[in-house]
Amino acid sequence: MIIVPEREIASLVTPADCFSAVENVFAAMARRSASNFPVVREALGHADAIYGFKSGFDRESLALGLKSGGFWPGNASRGLTNHQSTIFLFDADTGQCRAMVGGNLLTALRTAAAAAISTKYLARQDAEVLGMIGAGHQSAFQLRAALGQRPFKRIVGWNRRPEMLSRLADVATEHGLPFEAVDLDRLGAEADVIITITSSFAPILKASQVKPGTHLACMGTDTKGKQEVEAELVAAATVFTDEVAQCVSIGESQHAVAQELVRPTSIVEIGRVVAGLHPGRTSGEEVTLFDGTGVGLQDLAVASAVVNLAVAKCVAVQIEI
Ligand code: NAD
């Protein structure tokens, strides 16, 4: 069995590697050769922790396994990351455990890749202004990945606590782009692409604030009850997702579906666009919305890429179990 420790991941894999791995597995899902298994997510009743696992199998790449982990709110006070995860890969021919891979950085990279893939396929080609809602840990990854998809000229951002926006300003400076903190009216009026990445349980962005032709990637809502945008905005958009079953239960679409503003059958898996089975955006006026909930197959895809790189670069730790 191969072990790739968390500390090795950053030097092994690039955001571009993760983008390709996730793009390929989204297409495999659309071809129905890859599927996610039911998600387990439970409050432990200990340490205020939420624990669970996401698993699946891709018959094209033979990636089989699970990501196990969750959220331990007391970790920060111990100098640890609150979100903790580990990815296990199994040999699809024998069921033997093939690898154990640190999953913290990979979760950030695969989530950023998903929104960037949606931007590649769904944003208008002439998009110039990128809007960010949310300035937590994940926001910097989302911003960096999105900047590679269109020649954005400037970035506007909003966060409930404005002092956190310096994180986004720093990334903008890295890329030589201007950054401005704005209110939500200006953000919606100016941004051609909007990424939401917060832990909100109430709508932040209203339908009336978004202009025609905008592409939104709603990435923060990954649990029942969370919400980042008004249900009316989801209803007004052409909705794409990583997986329909997951987005209608724990994604941004859960509210619009519950209010019968959106039918689950009208939601398109982004893999269909990647695989050339759906045209994606059909006009410059259309609002497109990607509801990215985060599926286990994304984790398996990026972990498989890491294992291959670790073996090639001789940094994989091999043990007998
Ligand atoms: P974080 O704790 O570092 O940052 C949280 C962000 O949400 C901050 O910008 C904070 O100001 C904002 N926020 C919190 N409560 C809010 C509220 N009530 N209203 C408005 N804004 C609020 O978290 P992070 O690591 O940046 O992750 C952000 C969210 O993304 C989390 O909720 C996480 O569960 C989710 N996430 C989703 C995926 C996916 O695949 N879809 C993957 C990773 C993380």
Boltz pocket constraint, residues with backbone or C-beta under 6 A from the ligand:
constraints:
  - pocket:
      binder: B
      contacts: [[A, 107], [A, 111], [A, 133], [A, 134], [A, 135], [A, 136], [A, 137], [A, 138], [A, 139], [A, 159], [A, 160], [A, 161], [A, 164], [A, 197], [A, 198], [A, 199], [A, 200], [A, 201], [A, 202], [A, 204], [A, 218], [A, 219], [A, 220], [A, 221], [A, 222], [A, 292], [A, 293], [A, 294], [A, 295]]
      max_distance: 6.0
